[in-house]
């Protein structure tokens, strides 16, 4: 893997994402320049991450980690440069092929744990948006909750969860829809050591299937062999 950053200035109900076909998927960013409030947050950033690889974005607060993730996800339009996926579904955008999990959890406190994950399943297109009131729980959604250690809390309003439990609920949506690229902003914030190890195992499974992970972090994520890109330096090659 080559990254060049230049600053001018139970039984599982469905398998994880598995890369198919002869081509290896690559997430590619070329010469990204992004301005926020008239200031260049990113200036000429390029990277290339292959399927099966994880890239950790490091740097001080304000270095541009979140901005880079949001630009990769298509949520911010760069002033110049472009983002593409090589070896993927040609008619889908990067945003349609990625999960973006920000540093907030994106859950509704008044909904139960199960209702929150059901919303994400419907929003991401992995379950039917209109379900009968007496319908049986979707096995994929139940499995996601179990995998994140939340199975016993499915009927508890999310507002009553601890900070770590809320974070695990926010991360559970990674498992309810198969998408090859995970863009994660401080994914382990509020997690204890056991939960960090649990999440590292989930990420390892995704990578083993040929998925891609780009994560901004200030702390170790427990990912063996992950590459690092430190933002804020003039030139970084990994």
N, C-alpha and C positions, 0 to 999 in steps of 0.2 A: 504494500500500500504506500502511496506517495501523496503527501500533503504539502502543498506549498502555499504559504501565507505571506504575502508581500504587502507592506504598508508603505504606500507612498504617502508621507506625512503619517377424584375417584376414577372410573374409567373416563378417560378424556373423551368428550362428546365429538370433538373434531380435531384434526391435526393442526399443528402450528403452521405458520407460513413456511412453505418449502419451495425453494427456487426450482423452477422447471425449465426445460429446454437447454440447449448447448451453451448459451451465452451466460456469462456471469454478470449480474446486475451491478451497476456502478452509479452512485450518487455523485454528480459532478457540479461544482460551482466554479465559474470562470470570471475572474477580475471583478468581484462584487464591490461596488461602492454604494454606501447607504448614508444618507444624511438625515439627521433628526434635529429639528430646531436650528437649521442652518449650519450644524456642525457635522463633520464627517465622522461617523461612528465606525464604519468599516470603509477601508480605502484600498481597493485592489486585492481583495481576498480570493484565493483560489484553493480548491480542495477536490480530492477524488477519493471516495470511500467505496470499497468493493463489498459485494455480498459476503456475509460471514465475518465482517469486521466491525469493530466499535471504535469510535473516535470520541475522545473526551475533550471538551472545550474548557480551557483553564484561563485564569486571568483575574485581575482585581475587579471590584465592582465598577461598572461603567466601561469595561473593556470592550463590550460589544457581543458578549456571549448570547444573551437573549435575542438581541437584534439579528444575529446571524441565524439562529434557529428559526425565528419567525420569517426571515427572508427565504430560507430553504423551504419552509412550509408553504410559501406563497402568500403569506399574510402581510408582508411588506414588499413593495415594489422597489427594486434597487434603482439608484440613479443611473448606473451603468453595470454591465455584466449580465450574466444569465445563470439559471439553474436548470439542470436537466437530469433525466435518468436514462442511462444507456442499458440496453438489454431488458427493458420493461415493456408494459403494455403501451403501445404508441399513442393510442387515442385518449389516454388518461393523463391528467396533469400530475405534477409532483404531489400537490395537495390531496388528490384523490387516492394516492398510493401510500400515504403516510399517516401515522398517528402523531399528533402534536399534543404533548402534555405539558402545560405551563407550570409555573411554580405555585399557582393556586390550584385547588382541587376540583373546581367546577362541579360541585354537588349542591343539591338543594337540602337545607337542614330539615325542612318539614316533611320531606319524602323519606320513606324507609330505605334502608340499605339496598334491599331488593328493587324497590321502585327506581332508585337512582340508576342502578345498572341496567334495568329494563329500558329506561329512557335512552341510555347510550347505545344499547343494542338496537333500538328502533331508529335512532338518529343515524347510526353508522350503517344501517341496512342489513344487520345480521339476523333480526327477528321481525316479525310482523308488527307494524306500528299500531294496529287495532287488534287487541286481544280480548277474547271473551272474559268476563269477570271470573268465571269458574274454570278457566283454562289452567292446565297443569303448568308448573314452572318450566321455563325453557331450560333444558339440560346444559346448554352452553353457558347460560348466565349463571346457573347454580354452580357449575364447575369453576367459573371465574372467581366467584366469591369464595369457594372452598380453597382454591389455589392460593388466594391472598389471605387465608385464615379468617374469613369473615362469614363463614357458613352459619355459625350459631347466632349471628347478629342480623340476619336477613330481614327480620320484622321490626328492628329497632330504628326509630327515626335517626337520620344521619346527624342531626344536631346534638344528639346525646353521645356520639362517638368521641373517643379521645383524639388528639391531634394525629397520632400515628395511625389510628384506625381510619380516620378520614383520608389520610394520604394513601393508604392502601386501597381504599374505595376509589379514589381518583385514578389510581394506576390500574385498577381492574378492567377498565375499558380497553386496555391494550389487548385483552384476551377475548373480547366478545366479537371482534371482527378481524379477519386476517388481512393485515397490511404489511408490506415488506419493509417499510422504513419507519423507525421509531425516532422521533425528535423529542428529547426529554430535557426539561429545564429544572435543574435541582430535584431529580426524581426521589432522592432518599431523605429530603428534608422532613424532620419530625420522626423518622423511623429509628427504632432501637436496633441494636446489633443483629439480633435474630432476624428482624424484618429486612435489614439490608442484605443479609446472606440469602434470605428467601428470594428477594427481588433479583439478586445477582444470578441465581439459578434460573429464573424465568428468562432473563436476558440471554443467558448462555444457551438456552433451548432455542430461542429465536435466532441467534447467530448460527447455531448448528444447522438450522434449516436454510441458511443462505440469506437471512435477513440482515438489515443494516441498522445500526444504532449510532446516533450522534447525541451526546448528552453534555449539557453544561453542568459543572459541579465545582464545589469548593472542597469536597472531601472525597476520600477514596470510595469507589463503588464496588470494589471486590471483583473486578472483571479481569481475568487473566488474559494477557496479551493485548490489552486495549492500547491503541495509539493515542497520542496526546497532541493537542494543538493549543499553544499558549498565545492568546490574543494580547495585543498591546506592544509586542516586540516588532522591530522593523522587518525582520525576515525570519521565518521559521520553516524548517523542513523536517518532516517526520518520515 
